[in-house]
Amino acid sequence: MRILAIETTDLAGSVAVLENDRAVVGIDLDAQLRSAQSLAPGIEELLKTAGWQPGDVRLVAVTTGPGSFTGL
């Protein structure tokens, strides 16, 4: 299963993709930008690096808790 993981509970978040139980690639979001500015471009870059299309993702995993981004 192809999974997109999103972590935004810290000032600088990160995104990663996993296939089954293996991490494929992950990137840290730009700490100089707000998550609203860096999250979508970060996911786009991540999927391109992994060679995936958005439709390849079967599960989106997100962290919960206090953090800098609550609008998505």
MODELLER restraints for C-alpha pairs under 7 A, 6 or more apart:
rsr = mdl.restraints
at = mdl.atoms
rsr.add(forms.Gaussian(group=physical.xy_distance, feature=features.Distance(at['CA:1:A'], at['CA:19:A']), mean=5.55, stdev=0.5))
rsr.add(forms.Gaussian(group=physical.xy_distance, feature=features.Distance(at['CA:1:A'], at['CA:20:A']), mean=4.90, stdev=0.5))
rsr.add(forms.Gaussian(group=physical.xy_distance, feature=features.Distance(at['CA:1:A'], at['CA:58:A']), mean=6.41, stdev=0.5))
rsr.add(forms.Gaussian(group=physical.xy_distance, feature=features.Distance(at['CA:2:A'], at['CA:18:A']), mean=5.82, stdev=0.5))
rsr.add(forms.Gaussian(group=physical.xy_distance, feature=features.Distance(at['CA:2:A'], at['CA:19:A']), mean=4.56, stdev=0.5))
rsr.add(forms.Gaussian(group=physical.xy_distance, feature=features.Distance(at['CA:2:A'], at['CA:20:A']), mean=6.37, stdev=0.5))
rsr.add(forms.Gaussian(group=physical.xy_distance, feature=features.Distance(at['CA:2:A'], at['CA:56:A']), mean=6.74, stdev=0.5))
rsr.add(forms.Gaussian(group=physical.xy_distance, feature=features.Distance(at['CA:2:A'], at['CA:57:A']), mean=5.16, stdev=0.5))
rsr.add(forms.Gaussian(group=physical.xy_distance, feature=features.Distance(at['CA:2:A'], at['CA:58:A']), mean=5.47, stdev=0.5))
rsr.add(forms.Gaussian(group=physical.xy_distance, feature=features.Distance(at['CA:2:A'], at['CA:59:A']), mean=6.66, stdev=0.5))
rsr.add(forms.Gaussian(group=physical.xy_distance, feature=features.Distance(at['CA:3:A'], at['CA:17:A']), mean=5.51, stdev=0.5))
rsr.add(forms.Gaussian(group=physical.xy_distance, feature=features.Distance(at['CA:3:A'], at['CA:18:A']), mean=5.06, stdev=0.5))
rsr.add(forms.Gaussian(group=physical.xy_distance, feature=features.Distance(at['CA:3:A'], at['CA:19:A']), mean=6.25, stdev=0.5))
rsr.add(forms.Gaussian(group=physical.xy_distance, feature=features.Distance(at['CA:3:A'], at['CA:57:A']), mean=5.67, stdev=0.5))
rsr.add(forms.Gaussian(group=physical.xy_distance, feature=features.Distance(at['CA:3:A'], at['CA:58:A']), mean=5.99, stdev=0.5))
rsr.add(forms.Gaussian(group=physical.xy_distance, feature=features.Distance(at['CA:3:A'], at['CA:59:A']), mean=4.83, stdev=0.5))
rsr.add(forms.Gaussian(group=physical.xy_distance, feature=features.Distance(at['CA:3:A'], at['CA:60:A']), mean=5.76, stdev=0.5))
rsr.add(forms.Gaussian(group=physical.xy_distance, feature=features.Distance(at['CA:4:A'], at['CA:16:A']), mean=5.94, stdev=0.5))
rsr.add(forms.Gaussian(group=physical.xy_distance, feature=features.Distance(at['CA:4:A'], at['CA:17:A']), mean=4.63, stdev=0.5))
rsr.add(forms.Gaussian(group=physical.xy_distance, feature=features.Distance(at['CA:4:A'], at['CA:18:A']), mean=6.61, stdev=0.5))
rsr.add(forms.Gaussian(group=physical.xy_distance, feature=features.Distance(at['CA:4:A'], at['CA:57:A']), mean=6.39, stdev=0.5))
rsr.add(forms.Gaussian(group=physical.xy_distance, feature=features.Distance(at['CA:4:A'], at['CA:59:A']), mean=6.33, stdev=0.5))
rsr.add(forms.Gaussian(group=physical.xy_distance, feature=features.Distance(at['CA:4:A'], at['CA:60:A']), mean=4.81, stdev=0.5))
rsr.add(forms.Gaussian(group=physical.xy_distance, feature=features.Distance(at['CA:4:A'], at['CA:61:A']), mean=6.15, stdev=0.5))
rsr.add(forms.Gaussian(group=physical.xy_distance, feature=features.Distance(at['CA:5:A'], at['CA:15:A']), mean=5.55, stdev=0.5))
rsr.add(forms.Gaussian(group=physical.xy_distance, feature=features.Distance(at['CA:5:A'], at['CA:16:A']), mean=5.08, stdev=0.5))
rsr.add(forms.Gaussian(group=physical.xy_distance, feature=features.Distance(at['CA:5:A'], at['CA:17:A']), mean=5.99, stdev=0.5))
rsr.add(forms.Gaussian(group=physical.xy_distance, feature=features.Distance(at['CA:5:A'], at['CA:60:A']), mean=5.86, stdev=0.5))
rsr.add(forms.Gaussian(group=physical.xy_distance, feature=features.Distance(at['CA:5:A'], at['CA:61:A']), mean=4.65, stdev=0.5))
rsr.add(forms.Gaussian(group=physical.xy_distance, feature=features.Distance(at['CA:5:A'], at['CA:62:A']), mean=5.84, stdev=0.5))
rsr.add(forms.Gaussian(group=physical.xy_distance, feature=features.Distance(at['CA:6:A'], at['CA:14:A']), mean=6.21, stdev=0.5))
rsr.add(forms.Gaussian(group=physical.xy_distance, feature=features.Distance(at['CA:6:A'], at['CA:15:A']), mean=4.63, stdev=0.5))
rsr.add(forms.Gaussian(group=physical.xy_distance, feature=features.Distance(at['CA:6:A'], at['CA:16:A']), mean=6.70, stdev=0.5))
rsr.add(forms.Gaussian(group=physical.xy_distance, feature=features.Distance(at['CA:6:A'], at['CA:61:A']), mean=6.21, stdev=0.5))
rsr.add(forms.Gaussian(group=physical.xy_distance, feature=features.Distance(at['CA:6:A'], at['CA:62:A']), mean=4.84, stdev=0.5))
rsr.add(forms.Gaussian(group=physical.xy_distance, feature=features.Distance(at['CA:6:A'], at['CA:63:A']), mean=6.72, stdev=0.5))
rsr.add(forms.Gaussian(group=physical.xy_distance, feature=features.Distance(at['CA:7:A'], at['CA:13:A']), mean=5.30, stdev=0.5))
rsr.add(forms.Gaussian(group=physical.xy_distance, feature=features.Distance(at['CA:7:A'], at['CA:14:A']), mean=5.22, stdev=0.5))
rsr.add(forms.Gaussian(group=physical.xy_distance, feature=features.Distance(at['CA:7:A'], at['CA:15:A']), mean=6.14, stdev=0.5))
rsr.add(forms.Gaussian(group=physical.xy_distance, feature=features.Distance(at['CA:7:A'], at['CA:62:A']), mean=5.97, stdev=0.5))
rsr.add(forms.Gaussian(group=physical.xy_distance, feature=features.Distance(at['CA:7:A'], at['CA:63:A']), mean=5.40, stdev=0.5))
rsr.add(forms.Gaussian(group=physical.xy_distance, feature=features.Distance(at['CA:8:A'], at['CA:14:A']), mean=6.65, stdev=0.5))
rsr.add(forms.Gaussian(group=physical.xy_distance, feature=features.Distance(at['CA:8:A'], at['CA:63:A']), mean=6.99, stdev=0.5))
rsr.add(forms.Gaussian(group=physical.xy_distance, feature=features.Distance(at['CA:8:A'], at['CA:67:A']), mean=6.30, stdev=0.5))
rsr.add(forms.Gaussian(group=physical.xy_distance, feature=features.Distance(at['CA:8:A'], at['CA:68:A']), mean=6.71, stdev=0.5))
rsr.add(forms.Gaussian(group=physical.xy_distance, feature=features.Distance(at['CA:8:A'], at['CA:69:A']), mean=6.23, stdev=0.5))
rsr.add(forms.Gaussian(group=physical.xy_distance, feature=features.Distance(at['CA:9:A'], at['CA:63:A']), mean=6.94, stdev=0.5))
rsr.add(forms.Gaussian(group=physical.xy_distance, feature=features.Distance(at['CA:9:A'], at['CA:65:A']), mean=6.47, stdev=0.5))
rsr.add(forms.Gaussian(group=physical.xy_distance, feature=features.Distance(at['CA:9:A'], at['CA:66:A']), mean=5.90, stdev=0.5))
rsr.add(forms.Gaussian(group=physical.xy_distance, feature=features.Distance(at['CA:9:A'], at['CA:67:A']), mean=3.75, stdev=0.5))
rsr.add(forms.Gaussian(group=physical.xy_distance, feature=features.Distance(at['CA:9:A'], at['CA:68:A']), mean=6.04, stdev=0.5))
rsr.add(forms.Gaussian(group=physical.xy_distance, feature=features.Distance(at['CA:10:A'], at['CA:67:A']), mean=5.51, stdev=0.5))
rsr.add(forms.Gaussian(group=physical.xy_distance, feature=features.Distance(at['CA:10:A'], at['CA:68:A']), mean=6.30, stdev=0.5))
rsr.add(forms.Gaussian(group=physical.xy_distance, feature=features.Distance(at['CA:11:A'], at['CA:31:A']), mean=6.71, stdev=0.5))
rsr.add(forms.Gaussian(group=physical.xy_distance, feature=features.Distance(at['CA:11:A'], at['CA:68:A']), mean=5.81, stdev=0.5))
rsr.add(forms.Gaussian(group=physical.xy_distance, feature=features.Distance(at['CA:12:A'], at['CA:29:A']), mean=5.83, stdev=0.5))
rsr.add(forms.Gaussian(group=physical.xy_distance, feature=features.Distance(at['CA:12:A'], at['CA:30:A']), mean=6.47, stdev=0.5))
rsr.add(forms.Gaussian(group=physical.xy_distance, feature=features.Distance(at['CA:12:A'], at['CA:31:A']), mean=4.55, stdev=0.5))
rsr.add(forms.Gaussian(group=physical.xy_distance, feature=features.Distance(at['CA:13:A'], at['CA:28:A']), mean=6.07, stdev=0.5))
rsr.add(forms.Gaussian(group=physical.xy_distance, feature=features.Distance(at['CA:13:A'], at['CA:29:A']), mean=5.30, stdev=0.5))
rsr.add(forms.Gaussian(group=physical.xy_distance, feature=features.Distance(at['CA:14:A'], at['CA:27:A']), mean=5.65, stdev=0.5))
rsr.add(forms.Gaussian(group=physical.xy_distance, feature=features.Distance(at['CA:14:A'], at['CA:28:A']), mean=4.21, stdev=0.5))
rsr.add(forms.Gaussian(group=physical.xy_distance, feature=features.Distance(at['CA:14:A'], at['CA:29:A']), mean=5.14, stdev=0.5))
rsr.add(forms.Gaussian(group=physical.xy_distance, feature=features.Distance(at['CA:15:A'], at['CA:26:A']), mean=5.62, stdev=0.5))
rsr.add(forms.Gaussian(group=physical.xy_distance, feature=features.Distance(at['CA:15:A'], at['CA:27:A']), mean=5.61, stdev=0.5))
rsr.add(forms.Gaussian(group=physical.xy_distance, feature=features.Distance(at['CA:15:A'], at['CA:28:A']), mean=6.56, stdev=0.5))
rsr.add(forms.Gaussian(group=physical.xy_distance, feature=features.Distance(at['CA:15:A'], at['CA:43:A']), mean=6.68, stdev=0.5))
rsr.add(forms.Gaussian(group=physical.xy_distance, feature=features.Distance(at['CA:16:A'], at['CA:25:A']), mean=5.67, stdev=0.5))
rsr.add(forms.Gaussian(group=physical.xy_distance, feature=features.Distance(at['CA:16:A'], at['CA:26:A']), mean=3.86, stdev=0.5))
rsr.add(forms.Gaussian(group=physical.xy_distance, feature=features.Distance(at['CA:16:A'], at['CA:27:A']), mean=6.32, stdev=0.5))
rsr.add(forms.Gaussian(group=physical.xy_distance, feature=features.Distance(at['CA:17:A'], at['CA:23:A']), mean=6.22, stdev=0.5))
rsr.add(forms.Gaussian(group=physical.xy_distance, feature=features.Distance(at['CA:17:A'], at['CA:24:A']), mean=5.62, stdev=0.5))
rsr.add(forms.Gaussian(group=physical.xy_distance, feature=features.Distance(at['CA:17:A'], at['CA:25:A']), mean=5.70, stdev=0.5))
rsr.add(forms.Gaussian(group=physical.xy_distance, feature=features.Distance(at['CA:17:A'], at['CA:26:A']), mean=6.36, stdev=0.5))
rsr.add(forms.Gaussian(group=physical.xy_distance, feature=features.Distance(at['CA:18:A'], at['CA:24:A']), mean=5.15, stdev=0.5))
rsr.add(forms.Gaussian(group=physical.xy_distance, feature=features.Distance(at['CA:24:A'], at['CA:50:A']), mean=6.86, stdev=0.5))
rsr.add(forms.Gaussian(group=physical.xy_distance, feature=features.Distance(at['CA:25:A'], at['CA:50:A']), mean=6.55, stdev=0.5))
rsr.add(forms.Gaussian(group=physical.xy_distance, feature=features.Distance(at['CA:26:A'], at['CA:46:A']), mean=6.95, stdev=0.5))
rsr.add(forms.Gaussian(group=physical.xy_distance, feature=features.Distance(at['CA:27:A'], at['CA:46:A']), mean=6.94, stdev=0.5))
rsr.add(forms.Gaussian(group=physical.xy_distance, feature=features.Distance(at['CA:29:A'], at['CA:38:A']), mean=6.11, stdev=0.5))
rsr.add(forms.Gaussian(group=physical.xy_distance, feature=features.Distance(at['CA:29:A'], at['CA:39:A']), mean=6.91, stdev=0.5))
rsr.add(forms.Gaussian(group=physical.xy_distance, feature=features.Distance(at['CA:29:A'], at['CA:42:A']), mean=6.29, stdev=0.5))
rsr.add(forms.Gaussian(group=physical.xy_distance, feature=features.Distance(at['CA:30:A'], at['CA:38:A']), mean=6.34, stdev=0.5))
rsr.add(forms.Gaussian(group=physical.xy_distance, feature=features.Distance(at['CA:35:A'], at['CA:69:A']), mean=6.18, stdev=0.5))
rsr.add(forms.Gaussian(group=physical.xy_distance, feature=features.Distance(at['CA:47:A'], at['CA:53:A']), mean=6.44, stdev=0.5))
